[in-house]
Amino acid sequence: MRKLIIAGNWKLNKTSAEAANLATELKREVSDVMDVDVVICPVFTALSVVQDVVMESNVKLGAQNIYWEDAGAFTGEVSGPLLKDLGVEYVIIGHSERRQFFGETNATVNKRIRAALNHNLTPIVCVGELLEEREAGKAFDVIQTQCTESLAGFSSEEVQKMIIAYEPVWAIGTGKTASPEQAQEVHKFIRDQIMKLHSEDMAQTVRIQYGGSVKPENTAELMSQPDIDGALVGGASLKSEAFAAIIKNCCTVNK
Ligand code: PGA
């Protein structure tokens, strides 16, 4: 049985004070949740204050990116040792916004995953197709290339440590969610890719999150799909009530 994992991607939002408040409210609302892993990913500048709030609670800290070198002349970057220093345990890698606006490629995603694993950070590796790719019938080709190239060179043990997030780009921030069947189809496909690269037993242990307009109302139906093991939540993670409701709705899912 794979434990569900819900991660909040706060993107470029919240001052330190606002982030601390949101984390405080969320920690209170989900303090009794044990059956679901809960992660929040604030902006770099709020990681430290949020860690002060969630330390020793069931809410874990994630970052939104990581550079592949540890230190040096890399202006504007943040590295694994610096994230570890703040108590970060997870890191989102290859989010579609990084791919669309900041030149992220499967090759750079691969290097960032390596850096995360080297520093014992759990990578949340994002894949997903654009609307035009889906409409052209190319969604599965795109996902296959993203999986193969991003995960190239990692051992089974290493891939087992990762979380994959399937985020159809057309569903991110649009209010348009993939239907549970559409999402399940791609999740199964991703698991099959991992199986081909590694083994069936190993592929069964990897958690694959869905992301794209997840809200309290659609959580249970999405999570009840056999290959959906959690969610990466953007907009709805910025309100403690909505994010807590998503987490609690997961607790009602029977697989
Ligand atoms: P959304 O974002 O929930 O606002 O659609 C998801 C994401 O980008 O991770």
Residues whose N, C-alpha, C, O or C-beta is under 5 A from the ligand:
A	BS01	PGA	N9 A171 I172 G173 T174 G211 G212 S213 V214 L232 V233 G234 G235 A236
